[in-house]
C-alpha cells in the first residue's frame, strides 16, 4: 500500500487526546487509511503525519470527515538513511 506524508496546519495549539485519536482511527478504517504516526511541531500548531492509504483522495476524505486539515499530501516511495543509502518503502 502507498505511504503518504501529510502536513497539517492548525489555527490553535493542538492538544492531542486518546478520545480524539480513537475517533480519527475509526474514520480512517472506514476509508481504508492507516495512521502510522505523527510528529508535532514545537509550537503545537503543525503536524507531519505518516499514513498508509490507497490514494491521496482517501486521506483527504478521512480528514474532512474527522474535521482535520490536510494541507499537503505527498506520496513517499523511498527512505534515505544517515549512511546515504536509499531504501524502497
C-alpha positions as CSV (number, residue, x, y, z in Angstrom):
1,X,0.0,0.0,0.0
2,X,1.3,3.5,-0.8
3,X,2.8,5.7,2.0
4,X,1.9,9.4,2.3
5,X,3.3,12.3,4.4
6,X,0.5,14.7,5.4
7,X,1.2,18.2,6.7
8,X,-1.5,19.7,8.8
9,X,-1.6,23.3,10.0
10,X,-3.9,24.3,12.9
11,X,-5.1,27.8,13.9
12,X,-4.9,26.8,17.6
13,X,-2.4,24.9,19.7
14,X,-3.1,21.2,19.3
15,X,-3.9,19.2,22.5
16,X,-3.9,15.5,21.4
17,X,-6.0,13.1,23.4
18,X,-7.0,9.4,23.3
19,X,-10.7,10.0,22.5
20,X,-9.9,12.2,19.5
21,X,-7.3,9.6,18.2
22,X,-9.8,6.8,18.6
23,X,-12.4,8.7,16.6
24,X,-9.9,9.5,13.9
25,X,-8.8,5.9,13.7
26,X,-12.4,4.7,13.3
27,X,-13.0,7.1,10.4
28,X,-9.6,6.1,8.8
29,X,-10.6,2.5,9.0
30,X,-13.8,3.2,7.1
31,X,-11.8,5.0,4.4
32,X,-9.1,2.3,4.1
33,X,-6.5,4.6,5.7
34,X,-4.0,3.7,8.4
35,X,-2.3,6.3,10.5
36,X,1.2,5.2,11.3
37,X,2.4,8.1,13.4
38,X,2.8,11.9,13.6
39,X,5.4,14.5,14.6
40,X,4.2,17.6,16.4
41,X,5.9,20.9,15.9
42,X,7.3,22.7,18.9
43,X,4.5,25.3,18.9
44,X,1.9,22.5,18.6
45,X,0.3,24.1,15.6
46,X,1.6,21.8,12.9
47,X,1.8,18.1,12.5
48,X,3.6,15.9,10.0
49,X,1.8,12.5,9.8
50,X,2.7,9.3,8.0
51,X,-0.1,7.2,6.6
52,X,-0.7,4.1,4.5
53,X,-3.6,4.7,2.1
54,X,-4.9,3.6,-1.3
55,X,-4.8,7.2,-2.5
56,X,-4.3,10.9,-1.5
57,X,-8.1,11.2,-2.0
58,X,-8.8,8.6,0.7
59,X,-6.6,10.6,3.1
60,X,-8.4,13.9,2.2
61,X,-11.8,12.3,2.6
62,X,-10.9,10.8,6.0
63,X,-9.5,14.2,7.1
64,X,-12.7,16.1,6.0
65,X,-14.9,13.6,7.9
66,X,-12.7,13.9,11.0
67,X,-12.6,17.7,10.8
68,X,-8.9,17.8,10.3
69,X,-6.8,19.9,7.9
70,X,-4.8,18.1,5.2
71,X,-2.8,21.0,3.8
72,X,-0.2,18.9,1.9
73,X,-0.4,15.3,1.0
74,X,2.7,13.8,-0.6
75,X,3.4,10.2,-1.6
76,X,6.8,8.9,-0.4
77,X,8.4,6.0,-2.1
78,X,12.0,5.9,-0.7
79,X,13.7,6.2,2.6
80,X,17.1,7.9,2.9
81,X,19.2,6.8,5.8
82,X,22.1,8.7,7.5
83,X,24.7,6.5,5.8
84,X,23.4,7.7,2.4
85,X,21.6,4.5,1.5
86,X,18.2,4.7,-0.3
87,X,15.7,2.0,0.6
88,X,12.3,1.4,-1.1
89,X,9.5,1.8,1.4
